[in-house]
């Protein structure tokens, strides 16, 4: 059967020959009716997969980027599927497909757009090469934390810009920000970083925009699969590595290969997970089911805001207390140098891609406005947060960054 939606009643009849034989006459009439409705749907340009009969079950085949066993990044997909099924009374189901089960992670966006699968649960950073501006919705160097992202999505232009970026790329997807996966660690290191000079020549497993930032300071990005990180440390092939969030890093056993973590994770202060649905499938679902999905994602965003941060804080505490991992702040001057490097790269990307420029400007304007509002509220309430500090994505204290210079020339 092609990826798509199917009625539970049809599935039951196909799996029960006795029932089929007992109602052969009515089954023939029903089948004729289904064929007529299917032909009519095709003529109207509506995907037959989304035309389940009233009372039937619509199933959306949904490959995921991260395995659902992974804490923070993978498990939210299971929570979402369960919530959608419950809210819809069982009439709408996400059929989650693990990475590689018919669809590789990097194929999800194109397959959803082409209609080869109905939906996908991913993070937009995977499409950075195809849609550069998309990475700004996934988490990027010195970008928003989860609370700021949520406020931007709900009270700013975040949602509309998110959809516009995919529309402008010619992709037939409806996108919904759906969960927070947590902020990443700043990296695992074989030895301490004393100053900016120690970045020069540092062989680090790191990808994407973060790798470009580190390269500007003289680091050497090394391509190593996640599963190969411990052995690469052991063989002396790398001096440092970043993988995912502290919770997943711990599950992957990185604490056996290196004993120093630097925080905060400047290269990805937060990870935003998205639900992508083929546009034709989305339209055919109808408003009631669309509302179910939107509400489920909105609630998951809100709930994961706290659970993800707690998960990362617990992981860092456990790593420090149980396996003698040292969680250190970046030395004076290093974060400033990294930020300056990012500013240069962001300026270059803004020149190359007008949507990157538009989205980044909007995020920065919202951050500035939101920061001013929070400062005002804190002053009027006699705020108790120490001046110049804020909790980072893992619940650690981190120095509040100085206002960023404009990334637009």
SESE-105148 format. One line per 3 residues: number of its first residue (from 1); for each residue y, x, z of N, C-alpha, C, O. Coordinates in steps of 0.05 Angstrom, whole numbers. Atoms other than C-alpha are relative to their C-alpha. Example, Ala and Ser with C-alpha at 12.3 -4.5 7.8 and 13.67 -1.06 7.14 Angstrom:
<sebas>
1) -24/18/0/-90/246/156/24/18/0/24/39/13 ~ -24/-16/-1/-21/273/143/22/-15/14/44/-5/18 $
</sebas>
This chain:
<sebas>
1) -24/17/0/0/0/0/25/18/0/26/38/14 ~ -25/-16/1/70/26/-16/13/-2/27/10/-21/41 ~ -15/1/-25/114/44/43/18/-25/-1/30/-30/-21 $
4) -17/23/0/150/-18/64/-8/-20/21/-22/-13/40 ~ 5/20/-20/145/-82/102/-23/-18/-9/-27/-22/-33 ~ 22/17/6/85/-127/106/-3/-22/21/6/-18/43 $
7) 3/22/-19/67/-192/139/-26/4/16/-47/12/5 ~ 23/-3/-17/19/-190/198/-22/-19/-8/-46/-13/-7 ~ 20/20/8/-15/-253/173/-16/9/-23/-40/4/-25 $
10) 14/-10/23/-32/-221/107/-20/22/9/-42/23/-2 ~ 17/-21/-10/-61/-161/144/-25/-12/14/-47/-2/9 ~ 22/12/-14/-104/-206/188/-20/-12/-20/-44/-9/-16 $
13) 18/13/20/-133/-244/128/-16/21/-15/-39/17/-20 ~ 14/-21/15/-150/-179/91/-21/12/17/-42/21/7 ~ 20/-12/-18/-187/-154/152/-21/-19/10/-38/-11/26 $
16) 18/19/-10/-227/-218/163/-13/-16/-23/-3/-37/-30 ~ 13/13/23/-274/-236/104/-9/-28/7/-8/-46/-10 ~ 10/26/-7/-303/-295/142/22/-21/-1/19/-43/-12 $
19) -23/19/0/-235/-327/151/9/-5/-28/16/-27/-35 ~ -9/3/28/-219/-314/78/-19/-19/-15/-9/-36/-30 ~ 19/18/13/-283/-348/55/2/-28/9/-2/-47/-7 $
22) -1/27/-11/-273/-407/101/24/-16/-11/24/-40/-10 ~ -24/14/9/-205/-423/71/7/9/-28/30/13/-35 ~ -4/-10/27/-215/-402/-2/20/-16/-15/37/-5/-29 $
25) -18/17/16/-179/-462/-31/29/4/8/46/8/-8 ~ -28/-3/-10/-118/-457/13/10/28/-5/34/33/-10 ~ -8/-28/4/-119/-381/5/9/4/-28/29/19/-33 $
28) -8/-3/28/-115/-387/-71/28/-11/-4/45/1/-17 ~ -27/13/3/-56/-435/-66/21/18/13/43/21/2 ~ -20/-16/-14/-22/-390/-15/6/25/-16/29/34/-18 $
31) -4/-25/15/-33/-328/-58/17/-6/-24/34/11/-31 ~ -17/7/23/-3/-364/-118/29/-2/8/47/7/-5 ~ -27/3/-10/57/-382/-77/13/27/6/37/31/1 $
34) -11/-27/-6/65/-310/-53/8/14/-25/29/28/-26 ~ -6/-13/25/62/-285/-124/26/-10/-12/42/5/-22 ~ -25/12/11/116/-334/-146/24/10/15/45/17/3 $
37) -22/-9/-17/160/-314/-87/6/30/-6/29/38/-6 ~ -4/-28/5/149/-240/-101/14/5/-27/33/21/-29 ~ -13/-3/26/167/-247/-175/30/-9/2/47/5/-10 $
40) -27/9/-3/229/-286/-156/17/20/15/40/25/8 ~ -15/-20/-15/249/-233/-106/7/24/-18/28/35/-16 ~ -5/-22/18/241/-179/-159/23/-6/-19/39/11/-25 $
43) -21/7/18/285/-217/-207/27/0/13/47/5/0 ~ -26/0/-15/338/-223/-153/8/28/9/29/31/20 ~ -7/-27/-8/335/-148/-141/-5/5/30/6/25/40 $
46) 5/-4/-29/309/-155/-69/-28/13/3/-47/2/-9 ~ 26/-13/-3/253/-108/-48/-20/-19/13/-14/-31/34 ~ 19/19/-11/190/-150/-37/-8/7/28/-16/-10/44 $
49) 9/-8/-27/174/-108/25/16/-13/21/5/-18/43 ~ -17/11/-21/232/-139/62/-1/-31/0/15/-43/15 ~ 1/29/2/213/-211/45/-24/-12/14/-39/-27/2 $
52) 22/12/-15/164/-228/100/5/-29/4/28/-38/7 ~ -3/28/-5/150/-301/110/10/-5/28/7/12/45 ~ -10/6/-26/183/-335/169/-24/2/20/-45/-9/15 $
55) 21/-3/-20/143/-317/231/-18/24/-5/-34/30/12 ~ 16/-24/5/112/-255/198/13/24/12/34/23/24 ~ -10/-26/-11/121/-183/218/9/18/-23/-5/23/-42 $
58) -11/-20/19/165/-135/179/-5/28/12/3/33/35 ~ 6/-27/-9/142/-63/185/16/20/-17/14/20/-41 ~ -16/-21/13/189/-5/168/-14/26/4/-15/36/27 $
61) 12/-26/-1/153/59/152/22/21/6/41/23/-9 ~ -21/-17/-10/193/111/191/-9/28/8/-18/31/30 ~ 6/-28/-8/179/186/188/21/11/19/44/3/18 $
64) -18/-12/-20/210/227/244/2/30/-4/-17/43/-14 ~ -4/-29/3/239/297/244/-14/16/22/-26/37/16 ~ 12/-14/-23/213/316/313/-25/-16/9/-24/-40/10 $
67) 24/13/-11/143/302/340/7/-17/25/23/-8/41 ~ -7/18/-21/146/244/388/-9/9/28/-4/-4/48 ~ 8/-12/-26/114/287/443/22/17/12/21/24/36 $
70) -21/-19/-10/177/329/449/20/-15/17/32/-35/9 ~ -19/13/-18/221/311/509/28/2/-11/38/23/-19 ~ -29/0/8/292/290/490/4/-4/-29/20/-20/-37 $
73) -5/1/29/287/301/415/-20/-19/-14/-13/-32/-33 ~ 20/16/13/222/265/397/-5/-27/13/-10/-47/-1 ~ 7/24/-14/210/213/450/19/-24/-4/10/-47/-4 $
76) -18/23/5/273/171/436/-10/-17/-23/-4/-41/-23 ~ 10/17/22/240/148/371/-20/-20/10/-20/-43/1 ~ 20/19/-11/183/117/411/14/-22/16/7/-45/14 $
79) -16/19/-15/233/84/458/13/-20/-18/13/-44/-13 ~ -13/18/19/271/56/399/-20/-20/-12/-14/-44/-14 ~ 19/17/13/209/29/365/-10/-22/19/-13/-45/12 $
82) 9/19/-20/186/-4/429/21/-21/5/15/-45/8 ~ -22/18/-6/254/-35/442/4/-20/-23/9/-44/-19 ~ -4/17/24/261/-62/371/-22/-21/-1/-17/-45/-7 $
85) 23/19/1/192/-94/374/4/-21/21/-1/-45/16 ~ -3/19/-22/208/-126/441/23/-19/-6/20/-43/-2 ~ -23/16/5/277/-151/421/-5/-20/-22/5/-43/-22 $
88) 5/17/22/250/-181/357/-23/-19/4/-30/-34/-13 ~ 23/17/-5/192/-215/390/-24/8/-17/-42/-9/-23 ~ 23/-10/16/144/-172/350/3/-4/-30/-15/3/-45 $
91) -4/5/29/174/-192/282/10/24/-15/11/23/-40 ~ -11/-24/13/203/-123/268/-12/24/13/-10/28/37 ~ 15/-23/-11/163/-59/276/8/26/-16/9/26/-40 $
94) -3/-26/13/179/14/263/-27/14/1/-38/19/23 ~ 25/-14/1/116/49/240/6/30/-2/11/41/-23 ~ -8/-28/-2/131/120/263/-21/18/-12/-45/16/-6 $
97) 18/-20/12/101/177/222/8/27/10/32/35/8 ~ -6/-26/-11/96/245/254/8/20/-22/1/15/-45 ~ -9/-20/21/127/306/218/-24/10/-16/-44/19/-5 $
100) 22/-9/18/84/324/158/-20/-21/-7/-37/-17/-24 ~ 19/22/6/46/258/158/10/-16/-24/20/-38/-21 ~ -10/12/25/64/243/86/28/7/-7/36/6/-30 $
103) -28/-8/5/136/266/94/7/24/17/4/23/41 ~ -10/-23/-15/163/334/114/28/-6/10/43/-21/-2 ~ -27/6/-11/225/334/158/23/2/-19/40/-16/-20 $
106) -23/-4/18/272/360/104/-1/-20/-23/19/-21/-39 ~ 2/19/21/248/306/56/9/-28/8/13/-45/-10 ~ -5/27/-10/267/246/99/24/-13/-13/22/-36/-22 $
109) -25/12/11/338/235/74/-4/-10/-28/2/-32/-35 ~ 3/7/28/320/235/1/-21/-22/-4/-17/-40/-20 ~ 21/20/2/257/193/11/11/-27/9/4/-48/-3 $
112) -12/25/-8/296/140/49/19/-10/-21/19/-34/-28 ~ -19/8/20/351/139/-3/-14/-11/-25/-4/-30/-37 ~ 15/9/24/300/132/-60/-17/-24/5/-27/-36/-14 $
115) 17/23/-6/262/78/-24/-29/7/2/-46/-11/3 ~ 28/-7/-2/198/118/-20/-10/-4/29/-34/-7/33 ~ 6/9/-27/200/105/55/23/-18/8/44/-17/-4 $
118) -20/20/-7/238/50/90/22/11/17/45/4/14 ~ -20/-10/-19/272/89/145/-8/28/9/-29/38/2 ~ 5/-27/-10/276/156/180/15/4/26/37/-6/30 $
121) -12/-6/-25/291/181/250/4/30/1/-15/45/2 ~ -5/-28/5/325/248/245/26/9/13/37/-5/30 ~ -26/-10/-8/387/290/258/13/12/-25/0/26/-40 $
124) -13/-6/25/439/302/205/3/30/-6/10/38/-28 ~ -1/-28/5/438/377/214/-20/10/-21/-16/31/-33 ~ 20/-7/19/377/379/170/10/-2/-29/-1/10/-47 $
127) -10/4/27/419/358/110/25/17/-6/39/11/-25 ~ -25/-15/2/475/409/119/4/13/-28/26/14/-38 ~ -3/-13/26/460/445/53/7/-21/-22/21/-14/-41 $
130) -4/21/20/461/379/14/26/-15/6/41/-21/-13 ~ -24/15/-8/517/344/53/13/15/23/8/9/46 ~ -11/-18/-21/558/396/91/14/-15/23/11/-7/46 $
133) -14/14/-21/600/345/129/-19/-15/19/-12/-21/42 ~ 19/15/-17/537/311/156/-6/15/26/-10/2/47 ~ 6/-15/-24/526/368/206/20/-6/23/13/-1/46 $
136) -20/6/-20/590/347/242/-8/-24/17/4/-28/38 ~ 9/23/-15/554/284/264/-25/6/16/-34/-11/32 ~ 25/-7/-14/494/321/291/4/18/24/-13/19/42 $
139) -5/-21/-20/526/374/335/7/25/-14/-8/34/-31 ~ -9/-24/14/564/436/315/15/18/19/22/10/41 ~ -13/-19/-19/597/498/345/25/-10/13/44/-19/-1 $
142) -23/8/-16/646/481/400/7/-30/-5/31/-37/-3 ~ -4/29/6/638/407/381/0/-17/25/0/-7/48 ~ -1/19/-22/639/345/424/-26/0/17/-47/7/8 $
145) 23/5/-16/593/332/483/-8/-29/-5/4/-43/-21 ~ 11/27/5/553/267/486/20/-22/6/23/-41/-9 ~ -19/21/-7/607/227/521/22/-3/-21/30/-25/-27 $
148) -21/1/20/659/246/470/-10/-11/-26/3/-27/-39 ~ 12/11/24/612/231/412/-2/-31/3/5/-45/-16 ~ 4/28/-4/597/163/442/27/-15/-2/29/-36/-15 $
151) -27/13/1/671/147/451/11/0/-29/23/-20/-37 ~ -9/-2/28/686/170/380/-15/-21/-18/-2/-33/-35 ~ 16/20/15/630/126/352/10/-29/7/12/-46/-11 $
154) -6/27/-9/652/65/393/29/-7/-3/36/-30/-7 ~ -29/6/-1/728/72/395/16/15/-21/41/11/-23 ~ -14/-15/21/746/119/338/-11/-7/-27/-21/-29/-32 $
157) 9/4/28/728/127/265/-28/12/-5/-37/14/-28 ~ 26/-14/3/660/160/279/-20/-14/-17/-32/-3/-35 ~ 20/15/14/615/105/253/7/-4/-30/-9/0/-48 $
160) -8/4/28/655/90/190/0/26/-16/-8/25/-39 ~ 0/-25/14/663/163/172/-29/10/-5/-35/21/-26 ~ 29/-7/3/588/174/184/-12/-13/-25/-25/0/-41 $
163) 10/14/23/571/121/133/14/10/-26/1/12/-47 ~ -15/-9/23/625/145/85/-11/27/-11/-12/31/-35 ~ 10/-26/9/597/216/83/-25/-4/-17/-29/10/-37 $
166) 25/5/16/529/190/59/6/-15/-26/-6/-10/-46 ~ -7/16/24/561/140/11/12/19/-21/5/17/-45 ~ -13/-18/19/604/194/-21/-20/20/-12/-15/30/-34 $
169) 20/-18/10/542/237/-30/-19/-15/-19/-38/-3/-30 ~ 17/16/18/511/180/-71/-27/-7/12/-46/-13/-3 ~ 26/6/-14/456/167/-19/-1/-29/8/18/-40/20 $
172) 3/28/-5/430/96/-12/-13/-4/28/-35/-13/30 ~ 11/3/-28/422/97/64/21/-14/17/45/-11/13 ~ -18/11/-21/451/57/121/-6/17/25/-30/19/33 $
175) 4/-18/-22/461/104/180/11/-12/26/31/-25/27 ~ -8/9/-26/464/88/254/-4/23/20/-27/32/23 ~ 5/-20/-21/476/140/309/-16/-14/22/-10/-36/30 $
178) 20/15/-16/418/124/355/-8/11/26/-18/-3/44 ~ 8/-12/-25/405/173/411/13/28/3/21/40/-17 ~ -8/-28/-5/427/238/444/-24/16/9/-39/8/26 $
181) 24/-17/-6/376/294/446/6/22/19/-13/35/28 ~ -7/-20/-19/414/341/491/14/24/-13/11/29/-37 ~ -13/-24/10/455/405/485/-20/23/1/-38/24/18 $
184) 18/-23/2/420/470/466/9/22/20/32/22/28 ~ -7/-24/-16/417/533/508/15/19/-18/13/18/-43 ~ -15/-19/16/463/589/486/-18/22/-12/-9/38/-28 $
187) 19/-19/11/401/630/471/-16/15/22/-7/17/45 ~ 17/-16/-17/345/671/502/4/29/-8/3/36/-31 ~ -7/-28/6/359/746/508/-19/19/15/-27/14/38 $
190) 17/-20/-12/316/807/521/15/17/20/4/28/39 ~ -16/-15/-18/374/842/555/28/-13/2/35/-29/-14 ~ -26/12/-5/443/825/583/20/7/-22/19/28/-34 $
193) -23/-5/17/504/818/540/24/6/18/33/-11/34 ~ -22/-8/-18/561/856/573/27/-6/-12/46/-11/3 ~ -25/5/13/615/846/522/-5/-7/-29/-27/-8/-39 $
196) 2/7/28/630/827/450/-14/22/-16/-28/16/-35 ~ 12/-23/14/607/897/428/-30/-2/-1/-43/8/-19 ~ 29/2/-1/536/880/449/-11/-20/-20/-35/-21/-25 $
199) 8/19/21/534/826/395/-6/16/-26/-22/8/-42 ~ 3/-16/24/540/879/341/-28/11/-3/-38/26/15 ~ 27/-10/5/472/894/311/-22/-16/14/-46/-10/11 $
202) 20/16/-14/438/841/355/-17/-16/-20/-6/-31/-36 ~ 18/15/17/377/814/319/-7/-27/13/-22/-27/33 ~ 4/26/-14/376/740/335/-11/-21/-19/-3/-24/-42 $
205) 11/23/14/334/682/312/20/-24/4/21/-35/26 ~ -20/22/-2/389/630/297/6/-10/-28/5/6/-47 ~ -4/12/27/404/583/239/27/-14/-2/42/-17/18 $
208) -23/18/6/460/543/207/27/12/6/31/36/3 ~ -27/-9/-5/532/546/227/1/20/23/18/39/23 ~ 1/-19/-22/514/582/291/-6/28/-9/5/48/1 $
211) 7/-26/11/483/638/251/24/13/-14/28/37/-12 ~ -24/-10/14/546/645/209/20/10/20/34/31/15 ~ -19/-9/-20/588/650/271/-8/27/12/8/45/15 $
214) 10/-25/-12/544/704/302/2/23/-20/8/45/-12 ~ -2/-21/21/544/742/236/27/12/-1/31/36/-5 ~ -27/-10/1/619/747/238/6/20/22/24/37/19 $
217) -3/-19/-22/612/785/303/-19/23/-2/-20/40/16 ~ 17/-23/5/561/833/274/-29/-4/7/-45/14/3 ~ 28/5/-5/496/799/295/-16/-2/-26/-4/-6/-47 $
220) 17/2/23/437/799/247/-19/-23/3/-39/-21/18 ~ 19/23/-2/404/730/238/-27/8/-11/-29/20/-32 ~ 27/-6/9/329/736/232/-15/-26/-2/-15/-43/15 $
223) 16/25/5/284/682/202/-27/3/14/-44/18/5 ~ 25/1/-15/228/668/251/-7/-29/6/10/-43/16 ~ 7/27/-7/190/602/257/-1/-3/30/-6/16/45 $
226) -1/4/-29/196/570/325/-25/9/15/-24/21/36 ~ 25/-8/-12/123/582/340/-4/30/2/-21/40/17 ~ 3/-28/1/131/655/325/20/16/17/19/40/18 $
229) -20/-13/-16/188/669/373/-12/18/22/-4/42/24 ~ 11/-18/-21/146/696/432/-12/26/-11/-7/47/0 ~ 12/-24/12/108/744/387/21/19/-11/19/43/-9 $
232) -22/-17/11/173/767/354/14/15/22/22/38/18 ~ -11/-14/-23/201/784/422/-19/23/9/-10/45/13 ~ 19/-20/-9/137/820/441/-1/24/-18/-4/47/-8 $
235) 1/-22/19/137/862/378/27/15/-3/29/35/-18 ~ -26/-13/2/211/879/386/14/-6/-26/32/8/-35 ~ -12/7/25/229/844/321/26/-15/3/43/-15/-15 $
238) -25/13/-6/284/804/354/9/7/28/-7/15/45 ~ -11/-5/-26/331/815/412/8/-25/15/12/-26/39 ~ -8/26/-11/350/742/422/-9/-22/-18/-17/-18/-41 $
241) 9/23/16/332/672/399/11/-25/12/14/-28/36 ~ -5/27/-9/354/601/402/-20/-18/-14/-27/-13/-37 ~ 20/18/11/305/544/391/11/-28/1/23/-38/-19 $
244) -10/27/-3/322/475/418/15/-3/26/31/14/34 ~ -12/4/-26/343/447/484/-16/14/22/-39/22/16 ~ 15/-13/-21/323/479/550/-27/-13/7/-47/1/12 $
247) 25/14/-6/270/425/562/-22/7/-20/-45/11/-13 ~ 19/-6/20/236/439/496/-6/30/-1/-29/38/-6 ~ 5/-29/-2/245/514/502/-20/6/21/-38/23/17 $
250) 19/-5/-21/208/511/567/-28/-9/-8/-48/5/-3 ~ 26/10/10/152/469/536/-12/19/-20/-37/22/-22 ~ 10/-19/21/147/521/480/-7/27/12/-18/44/-2 $
253) 8/-25/-14/137/577/532/18/24/-5/10/46/-2 ~ -17/-23/6/198/619/514/6/16/25/13/39/24 ~ -4/-15/-25/204/638/588/-20/22/4/-16/40/20 $
256) 19/-22/-2/143/682/578/8/24/-17/-2/46/-14 ~ -8/-21/19/179/722/524/26/13/7/31/36/1 ~ -26/-10/-7/249/730/552/8/-12/27/-1/-34/34 $
259) -7/9/-27/281/722/621/30/-5/4/39/-8/26 ~ -29/4/-3/355/713/606/9/-23/-19/3/-22/-43 ~ -13/21/16/390/649/582/29/1/4/39/4/27 $
262) -29/3/-3/464/646/567/8/-29/-5/-2/-42/-23 ~ -11/27/2/501/581/577/30/2/0/41/20/12 ~ 10/24/13/535/540/551/-10/6/-28/-6/28/-39 $
265) 9/-2/27/502/528/484/23/-7/-19/24/-29/-29 ~ -25/4/15/567/536/445/-6/-10/-29/10/-25/-40 ~ 6/6/28/533/529/377/-8/-29/-5/-6/-39/-27 $
268) 7/29/2/508/458/392/1/-12/27/-20/-15/40 ~ -3/11/-27/536/427/455/-15/-27/3/-20/-35/26 ~ 15/25/-1/500/362/437/-16/-4/-26/-8/7/-47 $
271) 16/7/24/447/336/389/0/-30/-3/-10/-44/15 ~ -1/29/6/458/268/358/-23/-7/-19/-27/6/-40 ~ 22/9/17/397/232/330/8/-25/-14/21/-43/-3 $
274) -8/23/17/405/182/274/-24/-16/-10/-46/-5/-14 ~ 19/17/14/367/123/245/11/-5/-28/33/-15/-31 ~ -7/5/28/369/121/169/-17/-22/-10/-42/-22/-7 $
277) 16/22/12/348/57/133/10/-3/-29/33/-3/-35 ~ -7/4/28/345/48/58/19/-24/-3/14/-45/9 ~ -20/21/2/405/6/37/-11/-27/-9/-4/-48/1 $
280) 12/25/9/364/-46/-1/-17/-12/22/-16/-37/26 ~ 16/10/-22/316/-52/57/18/-12/22/13/-34/33 ~ -19/9/-21/375/-59/105/11/-28/-7/11/-46/9 $
283) -12/25/8/407/-115/65/-21/-22/1/-14/-45/10 ~ 21/20/0/341/-152/58/-10/-9/28/-22/-30/31 ~ 8/8/-27/329/-152/133/14/-25/10/3/-40/26 $
286) -15/23/-9/383/-204/144/15/7/26/8/26/40 ~ -18/-7/-22/436/-205/198/-14/0/27/-8/17/44 ~ 13/1/-26/391/-225/256/-15/25/6/-13/36/28 $
289) 16/-24/-5/344/-166/248/19/25/-1/13/44/14 ~ -20/-22/-1/403/-120/232/12/3/27/16/25/38 ~ -13/0/-26/435/-140/297/-20/11/22/-11/25/40 $
292) 20/-10/-19/370/-125/334/-1/31/-1/-1/44/20 ~ 1/-29/3/368/-54/306/26/13/11/25/33/25 ~ -25/-11/-9/442/-41/319/2/0/30/10/19/42 $
295) -2/2/-29/437/-66/391/-19/20/13/-13/32/34 ~ 20/-19/-11/374/-24/404/11/29/-1/8/44/18 ~ -11/-27/3/408/39/378/24/4/19/27/25/31 $
298) -23/-3/-18/471/25/417/-8/4/29/3/20/43 ~ 9/-3/-27/433/17/482/-14/27/4/-12/39/26 ~ 14/-26/-2/391/79/468/20/23/2/16/42/16 $
301) -21/-20/-2/454/120/457/11/1/28/14/23/40 ~ -11/2/-27/481/96/524/-20/11/21/-12/27/38 ~ 20/-9/-20/416/108/563/-7/29/-3/-10/43/17 $
304) 7/-29/3/401/176/532/23/18/7/18/42/11 ~ -24/-16/-8/471/199/550/-6/13/27/0/36/32 ~ 6/-11/-27/447/207/622/-27/13/2/-29/34/14 $
307) 27/-11/-3/373/218/615/-3/28/-13/-17/45/-2 ~ 3/-25/13/380/275/566/14/23/16/2/44/19 ~ -13/-21/-16/431/313/608/-16/7/25/-18/30/32 $
310) 16/-5/-24/387/304/669/-25/17/-7/-33/34/9 ~ 23/-14/9/327/329/630/5/30/-4/-11/47/4 ~ -7/-29/4/363/394/610/6/14/26/-1/37/30 $
313) -7/-12/-26/390/406/680/-25/6/16/-27/27/28 ~ 25/-4/-15/321/397/710/-16/24/-12/-28/39/3 ~ 14/-22/13/292/445/659/12/27/8/-3/46/14 $
316) -13/-25/-8/343/499/674/-5/7/29/-10/31/36 ~ 6/-5/-29/333/491/749/-28/10/4/-33/28/19 ~ 28/-8/-3/258/496/741/-5/28/-11/-20/44/1 $
319) 3/-26/12/263/557/696/10/22/19/-1/43/22 ~ -12/-19/-18/308/592/746/-16/4/26/-19/26/36 ~ 14/-1/-26/269/574/809/-29/9/-2/-39/22/17 $
322) 29/-4/1/197/579/785/-9/24/-16/-30/36/-9 ~ 10/-22/17/193/633/732/21/23/-2/20/39/-20 ~ -20/-22/-2/253/678/750/16/4/-25/23/27/-31 $
325) -18/-2/23/293/663/688/29/0/11/36/-17/28 ~ -28/-1/-9/366/682/698/17/-16/-19/18/-10/-43 ~ -18/16/16/415/630/673/29/10/5/40/6/26 $
328) -25/-14/-3/480/668/661/23/-12/-17/17/-23/-38 ~ -23/8/16/550/650/637/6/22/-20/1/45/-15 ~ -8/-21/19/576/685/575/22/17/12/39/8/27 $
331) -20/-18/-11/617/746/592/28/-7/-10/32/-19/-31 ~ -28/4/8/693/744/589/5/11/-28/-3/33/-34 ~ -7/-9/27/718/748/518/-20/-7/-21/-13/-9/-45 $
334) 20/6/20/652/732/484/3/-28/-12/3/-32/-36 ~ -4/27/10/663/657/480/25/-2/-17/26/-17/-37 ~ -25/0/16/734/669/456/-4/11/-28/6/1/-47 $
337) 5/-12/26/709/714/401/-17/-18/-17/-13/-20/-41 ~ 17/19/15/656/663/381/16/-23/-10/13/-32/-33 ~ -17/22/8/708/608/379/18/8/-23/21/-7/-42 $
340) -17/-10/21/754/650/336/-16/2/-26/-5/-4/-48 ~ 18/-2/24/696/663/288/-5/-27/-11/-5/-31/-36 ~ 5/27/9/680/589/285/25/-12/-14/23/-26/-34 $
343) -24/10/12/753/573/270/3/9/-29/11/-6/-46 ~ -1/-11/27/751/618/209/-20/-14/-19/-13/-21/-41 ~ 21/12/16/686/588/184/7/-30/-6/3/-39/-28 $
346) -8/28/4/711/516/195/22/-2/-20/22/-21/-36 ~ -22/1/20/774/532/155/-12/4/-28/-3/-10/-46 ~ 12/-5/26/732/559/98/-16/-25/-10/-14/-32/-34 $
349) 15/24/8/686/497/98/19/-23/-7/14/-38/-25 ~ -19/21/5/747/452/100/13/3/-27/20/-17/-40 ~ -11/-5/27/774/484/37/-20/-8/-21/-13/-19/-42 $
352) 21/6/20/707/476/1/-7/-29/-1/-14/-39/-23 ~ 10/27/-1/692/405/23/21/-18/14/26/-15/38 ~ -22/17/-11/747/352/33/-11/-19/22/4/-25/41 $
355) 11/17/-20/700/307/73/-5/15/26/-1/4/48 ~ 3/-17/-24/684/364/121/27/2/14/29/-2/38 ~ -27/-2/-11/759/373/130/9/-26/13/20/-26/35 $
358) -8/26/-10/771/298/139/-14/-7/27/-1/-16/46 ~ 15/7/-24/716/289/191/7/18/23/11/9/45 ~ -7/-19/-21/732/352/230/28/-6/11/32/-5/36 $
361) -27/7/-9/806/334/233/-1/-25/18/13/-26/38 ~ 1/25/-16/788/264/258/-13/5/27/-3/-6/47 ~ 13/-6/-26/741/291/312/20/14/18/22/7/41 $
364) -19/-16/-17/793/341/336/23/-17/10/32/-14/33 ~ -22/17/-8/848/289/337/-9/-19/22/5/-24/41 ~ 11/19/-21/803/241/377/-4/15/26/2/5/47 $
367) 5/-16/-24/783/297/425/26/5/15/27/3/39 ~ -26/-5/-13/856/314/438/10/-25/14/20/-23/36 ~ -10/26/-11/874/241/449/-17/-7/25/-6/-16/45 $
370) 18/8/-21/813/229/493/4/18/24/3/9/47 ~ -4/-19/-22/826/292/534/26/-7/15/27/-5/39 ~ -25/8/-12/898/270/546/-3/-25/17/7/-26/39 $
373) 5/25/-15/875/201/568/-15/6/25/-9/-5/46 ~ 16/-6/-23/823/229/615/16/16/21/13/11/45 ~ -17/-15/-18/873/278/645/19/-18/15/24/-15/39 $
376) -18/19/-11/921/222/656/-14/-17/21/-2/-22/43 ~ 15/17/-19/868/179/690/-8/16/25/-7/6/47 ~ 8/-17/-22/845/238/732/23/5/19/20/6/44 $
379) -24/-4/-16/916/251/756/7/-24/17/13/-22/40 ~ -7/25/-14/929/179/773/-20/-7/22/-13/-20/41 ~ 21/6/-20/863/175/811/-3/22/20/-21/21/38 $
382) 3/-23/-18/874/241/847/-26/14/-5/-41/21/13 ~ 26/-11/10/817/272/806/-11/22/18/4/39/28 ~ 13/-19/-17/767/313/845/-13/23/-16/-23/42/-4 $
385) 12/-21/16/742/355/786/18/24/1/42/22/-5 ~ -17/-24/-1/766/427/793/14/4/-26/2/0/-48 ~ -16/-4/25/821/443/744/-12/21/-16/-19/43/-6 $
388) 10/-20/18/797/479/683/-30/1/-3/-41/19/-16 ~ 29/0/3/723/461/690/-9/-28/-8/4/-48/-2 ~ 13/26/7/678/407/663/-30/5/-1/-38/28/-6 $
391) 28/-4/2/603/396/665/-8/4/-29/1/-11/-46 ~ 10/-3/27/567/422/603/-24/-18/-4/-31/-34/13 ~ 22/19/7/509/388/568/-23/2/18/-39/-17/19 $
394) 23/-2/-17/459/413/618/7/-3/29/-8/3/47 ~ -8/5/-27/499/395/680/11/25/14/16/23/38 ~ -11/-24/-12/524/466/692/30/0/-2/42/-13/-19 $
397) -29/-3/3/596/483/705/7/19/-22/-5/40/-25 ~ -8/-17/23/631/512/644/30/0/-2/43/-21/2 ~ -29/-1/3/702/536/633/9/-18/-22/-2/-18/-44 $
400) -11/17/21/743/486/596/14/17/-21/30/34/-15 ~ -11/-17/22/762/514/528/30/-5/-3/40/-26/2 ~ -29/2/6/834/528/511/2/-17/-25/-17/-18/-41 $
403) -4/16/24/863/482/457/-6/17/-25/3/40/-27 ~ 8/-15/24/833/502/390/22/1/-21/37/-19/-25 ~ -19/-1/22/877/527/334/-11/-18/-22/-35/-22/-25 $
406) 8/18/22/876/480/274/-19/14/-19/-15/38/-26 ~ 19/-11/19/817/491/228/8/-6/-29/-7/1/-47 ~ -9/7/27/857/466/169/23/19/-8/42/22/7 $
409) -21/-20/8/899/517/130/27/-14/-2/47/-1/-9 $
</sebas>
